[in-house]
Amino acid sequence: MTILDDDDRNNVDESQLVKSLSKQAARNLNRLTKAGGNAVAINGSVPAINDALTQAHGVATLTGDPVVIVPQSLDDASWRIGGCAAPHLSLIEAASTPDSICIAVESLFEAVQDNWRNSEAMERENAYSILAVLLREKLGLSSHIQNAISKPTALFSTPEHHNGLAMEILLLILKFVGYDFQDPKKSIITNPLAYRVLLVDLDIWRLADLPLLEIYYSQFVTFCSESNNHQFNTKRLSRMRLVKKLLDGIKGENFTAESIKLFIPSLSSLVTSCMSAEIFRSLALFITYSIHGVSQKHKGARFDARAKQPRFAHFLNLDKPYLSKTQVGIEVLKAYTNIVCKENGTTNIVKFARTVTNKVRPSLTEFMRKLLFFCSLLTAIFIV
């Protein structure tokens, strides 16, 4: 159905329409519009407007004060209101229930998906970073931005509710950035900026329970190893410096025996796919950091005691034993050893020898001295 009136929002230019009508249709349209100043509804089942204006069943007059609604797609409507980013982010900020948050986030992704204009607006206005801050607040976590006014919104009273909402939002984000749940082998990173900001830089996913952690860490393996587009995905992941960011992020986080088993395979897959000298150095520095810190028994004792307390403890199960920093470092060291020593050929060992120096400073622990000395001997044996 088409509405002919004096409102320009109906996407119909009546002045141009009159020029293409027959004399009889133009007279009928003029009579209908000037009789009472009412809008004229055109029957959409009639193939042509000209025919509808000359038939009794082709037109109807809207009397009273009806509101004419012109259906528009979600992406176009949000763009007309305020450039896509502002109205959708406002809806997310105003959401007060878990269901409304999920609907608001999903509507934002629907408006941006397959729309280059809205996608450029999101990138230009730094909307993904704003979305990350809003998600932290909606999940009850304070903002990590320095000097920012944090307004965490308590939408749930138990860790189960928190994990349920986090799971739904994570699934929406994964679908938006290109994860194919029906056939994971077809997964391809279609929005690298959203992937980096919402999945890599945002640490809220690593604070959830095991089912969410399993999905979060397994998607790294899917994108960089199991997908048919793994080479394309690997190039994008390597530009994000994903391994270095993950290692920097877990320095202040806590692992259980179960969660470390989910993290190590994803880390190994990322290192194998994006292998470079920088990644080798980052792994060596992380292992050194994890094991070297325990030697400082007297210096900063009060700080170390606070560091052992899990961050955001109100969302974590305090009854579970958490691994120490040294234990996490040893698990990463085992994965590092498997990558360097158990791969076919000597390529990784030679690259390790060239990247990680064996000139150890006296401040390093005895463990790291022995580790680097052992790797140097192993390198010499393989090369000879």
C-alpha positions in Angstrom: 0.0 0.0 0.0 1.2 3.5 -0.9 0.1 6.7 0.9 -0.2 9.9 -1.1 -0.2 13.0 1.1 1.8 16.2 1.8 4.3 14.4 4.1 7.7 14.1 2.5 8.7 11.1 4.8 6.6 8.7 2.8 9.3 8.5 0.1 6.8 9.4 -2.6 7.2 12.7 -4.6 3.5 13.5 -5.5 4.5 16.4 -7.7 6.5 14.1 -10.0 3.8 11.4 -9.8 1.2 13.7 -11.3 3.3 14.2 -14.5 3.2 10.5 -15.2 -0.6 10.0 -14.7 -3.3 10.0 -17.3 -5.7 12.8 -17.4 -8.5 10.8 -15.7 -6.2 9.5 -13.0 -4.8 13.0 -12.4 -8.3 14.5 -12.1 -9.3 11.8 -9.6 -6.2 12.3 -7.5 -6.7 16.1 -7.5 -10.4 15.6 -6.4 -9.5 13.1 -3.7 -6.7 15.2 -2.2 -8.5 18.6 -2.3 -11.9 17.3 -1.1 -11.0 17.3 2.6 -7.2 17.5 2.6 -7.0 13.8 3.4 -4.3 11.4 2.5 -5.1 8.8 -0.2 -4.2 5.2 0.2 -3.4 3.3 -3.0 -4.2 -0.4 -3.1 -0.9 -2.3 -3.5 -2.6 -5.2 -5.3 -3.3 -3.1 -8.3 -0.2 -3.3 -10.6 0.0 0.4 -11.5 -0.9 3.6 -9.6 -2.5 5.0 -12.7 -4.9 2.0 -12.9 -5.7 2.2 -9.1 -6.7 5.9 -9.4 -9.2 5.0 -12.1 -10.9 2.1 -10.3 -13.2 2.1 -7.3 -11.3 -0.6 -5.4 -8.0 1.0 -6.1 -8.1 3.9 -3.7 -9.2 4.8 -0.2 -9.4 8.0 1.7 -7.9 8.3 5.2 -10.1 10.4 7.4 -9.6 11.7 10.9 -5.9 12.0 12.0 -4.2 8.7 11.2 -0.5 8.2 11.6 1.1 6.9 8.4 4.0 4.4 9.1 6.4 3.7 6.3 8.3 0.5 7.0 12.1 0.8 6.8 14.9 -1.5 7.4 16.6 -1.4 10.8 20.0 -0.2 9.5 18.5 2.6 7.5 16.2 3.7 10.3 19.0 3.8 12.9 21.1 5.8 10.4 18.3 8.4 9.9 17.8 8.7 13.7 21.4 9.4 14.7 24.1 7.8 12.6 23.6 4.2 13.8 26.1 4.2 16.7 24.5 6.7 19.0 20.9 5.4 19.1 21.9 1.7 19.5 24.5 2.5 22.2 21.9 4.5 24.0 19.5 1.5 23.9 22.2 -0.7 25.4 23.0 1.8 28.1 19.3 2.2 29.0 18.7 -1.6 29.1 17.8 -2.7 32.6 17.2 -6.4 32.3 19.3 -9.2 30.8 16.8 -9.8 28.0 16.7 -6.2 27.0 20.5 -6.1 27.0 20.7 -9.0 24.6 18.0 -7.6 22.4 19.8 -4.2 22.3 23.1 -5.8 21.4 21.6 -8.0 18.8 19.8 -5.0 17.1 23.1 -3.1 17.0 24.8 -6.0 15.3 21.9 -6.5 12.9 22.1 -2.8 11.9 25.9 -3.0 11.3 26.0 -6.4 9.6 26.3 -6.1 5.8 25.9 -2.3 5.9 29.1 -0.5 4.9 27.8 2.9 5.9 26.9 1.9 9.5 30.1 -0.2 9.8 32.2 2.8 8.9 30.3 4.9 11.4 31.0 2.4 14.1 34.7 2.4 13.4 34.9 6.2 12.9 33.1 7.0 16.2 35.1 4.4 18.3 31.7 2.7 19.0 33.2 -0.7 19.7 35.3 0.5 22.5 32.2 2.3 24.0 30.3 -0.9 23.6 33.0 -2.8 25.5 32.8 -0.3 28.4 29.0 -0.7 28.5 29.2 -4.5 28.5 31.6 -4.4 31.4 29.2 -2.2 33.4 26.1 -4.3 32.5 28.0 -7.4 33.7 28.7 -5.7 37.0 32.4 -5.0 36.4 33.9 -1.6 37.0 35.4 0.3 34.1 39.2 -0.2 33.5 39.6 3.2 32.0 41.7 5.5 34.1 39.8 8.5 35.7 36.5 7.2 34.2 33.2 7.4 36.2 32.2 3.8 36.7 28.5 3.0 37.1 28.3 -0.8 37.3 24.7 -2.0 36.9 23.7 -5.0 39.1 21.3 -7.0 36.9 21.8 -10.2 38.7 22.4 -11.4 42.2 24.2 -14.8 41.6 27.2 -15.9 39.6 24.9 -18.1 37.6 22.9 -15.2 36.3 26.1 -13.3 35.5 27.5 -16.3 33.5 24.2 -16.8 31.7 24.1 -13.2 30.4 27.9 -13.3 29.6 27.3 -16.5 27.6 24.5 -15.0 25.5 26.5 -11.9 24.7 29.5 -13.9 23.8 27.5 -16.0 21.3 26.1 -12.8 19.8 29.6 -11.3 19.4 31.1 -14.5 17.9 28.3 -14.7 15.3 28.8 -11.0 14.5 32.6 -11.3 13.9 32.2 -14.3 11.6 32.0 -17.5 13.7 29.7 -20.1 12.0 28.0 -22.2 14.6 26.4 -24.5 12.1 29.7 -25.3 10.3 32.7 -24.0 12.3 35.0 -24.9 9.4 33.5 -22.0 7.4 34.3 -19.5 10.1 36.1 -16.4 8.9 36.9 -13.2 10.7 34.8 -10.6 8.9 35.2 -7.7 11.4 38.7 -7.7 12.8 38.3 -4.4 14.7 35.2 -5.7 16.6 37.0 -9.0 17.2 40.0 -7.3 18.7 38.1 -4.9 20.9 35.3 -7.2 22.0 37.1 -10.5 22.3 40.8 -9.9 22.7 41.1 -6.6 24.6 38.0 -7.2 26.7 38.8 -9.4 29.7 35.3 -10.1 31.0 35.1 -13.5 29.2 38.1 -14.9 31.1 36.4 -14.3 34.4 33.4 -16.6 33.7 32.7 -20.3 34.4 34.1 -23.3 32.5 31.4 -23.6 29.8 31.9 -20.1 28.7 35.7 -20.4 28.9 35.5 -23.5 26.7 33.7 -21.6 24.0 35.9 -18.6 24.3 39.2 -20.4 24.1 38.0 -22.9 21.5 37.1 -20.2 19.0 40.8 -19.3 18.8 41.6 -22.8 17.7 38.7 -22.8 15.2 39.7 -19.5 13.6 43.5 -20.2 13.3 43.6 -24.0 12.8 40.4 -25.8 12.1 38.7 -23.3 9.7 39.0 -23.7 5.9 40.0 -20.0 6.0 42.6 -20.5 8.7 45.4 -18.8 6.6 43.3 -15.7 6.1 42.3 -15.7 9.8 45.9 -16.2 10.9 47.0 -13.1 9.0 44.4 -11.0 10.8 45.2 -12.5 14.2 48.9 -11.9 13.8 48.3 -8.2 13.1 46.4 -8.0 16.4 49.5 -9.3 18.3 47.0 -11.7 19.9 49.5 -13.9 21.7 51.3 -11.0 23.4 48.0 -9.5 24.5 46.8 -12.8 25.9 50.0 -13.2 27.9 49.9 -9.7 29.2 46.3 -10.2 30.2 46.7 -13.4 32.1 49.5 -11.9 34.3 46.8 -10.5 36.6 44.3 -13.3 36.3 43.7 -16.5 38.1 43.5 -20.1 36.7 42.2 -23.3 38.1 43.4 -26.7 37.1 40.4 -27.0 34.8 40.7 -23.5 33.2 44.4 -23.9 32.4 43.6 -27.0 30.4 41.3 -24.9 28.2 43.8 -22.1 27.9 47.0 -24.0 27.0 45.6 -25.7 23.8 44.4 -22.4 22.4 47.7 -20.7 23.2 49.6 -23.5 21.5 47.4 -23.3 18.4 47.9 -19.5 18.2 51.7 -19.8 18.6 52.0 -22.5 16.0 49.8 -20.6 13.5 51.3 -17.1 14.1 54.9 -18.2 14.9 57.4 -15.4 14.8 60.5 -14.2 16.7 58.3 -11.7 18.6 56.1 -14.5 19.9 59.1 -16.5 21.0 60.4 -13.6 22.9 57.0 -12.9 24.5 56.7 -16.5 25.7 60.2 -16.5 27.1 59.5 -13.2 28.9 56.3 -14.5 30.4 57.9 -17.6 31.7 60.7 -15.6 33.2 58.2 -13.2 34.8 56.1 -16.1 36.2 59.0 -18.0 37.8 61.3 -15.2 38.6 58.8 -13.4 40.8 58.8 -16.1 43.5 62.4 -15.3 44.5 61.4 -12.0 45.9 60.4 -13.2 49.3 60.8 -10.1 51.4 60.4 -7.3 48.9 56.7 -6.3 48.4 55.3 -9.0 50.6 52.1 -7.1 51.3 51.6 -6.5 47.6 52.1 -10.2 46.8 49.5 -11.1 49.3 47.0 -8.9 47.7 47.9 -10.1 44.2 47.0 -13.7 45.3 43.4 -12.7 45.7 41.3 -13.3 42.6 40.1 -10.2 40.8 36.3 -9.7 40.8 36.0 -12.4 43.5 32.3 -11.9 43.7 31.9 -13.6 40.3 34.4 -16.5 41.1 34.1 -19.6 43.1 36.4 -19.0 46.0 36.2 -22.7 47.0 38.2 -23.8 44.0 42.0 -23.8 44.4 43.7 -21.4 42.1 47.1 -22.1 40.6 50.0 -20.0 41.6 51.9 -17.7 39.2 54.7 -20.3 39.1 52.4 -23.1 38.3 50.9 -21.1 35.4 54.4 -20.3 34.1 55.4 -24.0 34.2 52.3 -25.0 32.2 53.2 -22.4 29.6 56.8 -23.6 29.6 55.5 -27.2 28.9 53.6 -25.9 25.9 56.6 -23.9 24.8 58.8 -27.0 25.0 56.3 -29.1 23.0 56.2 -26.5 20.2 60.0 -26.0 20.1 61.2 -29.5 20.6 58.5 -31.9 19.4 57.9 -30.4 15.9 59.4 -32.1 12.9 62.8 -30.7 11.9 65.0 -28.2 13.6 63.4 -25.0 12.3 61.7 -24.0 15.6 64.8 -24.9 17.6 67.1 -22.7 15.4 64.6 -19.9 15.6 64.4 -20.2 19.3 68.2 -20.1 19.6 68.4 -17.0 17.5 65.6 -15.2 19.3 66.0 -16.0 23.0 69.6 -15.2 24.1 71.5 -17.5 26.5 73.3 -14.6 28.0 71.5 -14.6 31.3 71.6 -11.8 33.8 72.6 -12.7 37.4 69.1 -11.5 38.6 67.4 -14.4 36.8 66.4 -17.5 38.8 68.5 -20.7 38.8 65.6 -22.4 37.0 65.7 -20.1 34.0 69.5 -20.4 33.8 69.2 -24.2 33.6 66.3 -23.9 31.1 68.2 -21.6 28.7 71.4 -23.7 29.1 69.5 -26.8 28.3 67.9 -25.3 25.2 71.3 -24.1 24.0 72.7 -27.6 24.3 69.7 -29.1 22.6 70.1 -26.6 19.7 73.8 -27.5 19.3 73.0 -31.2 19.2 70.4 -30.9 16.6 72.5 -28.5 14.4 75.5 -30.8 14.5 
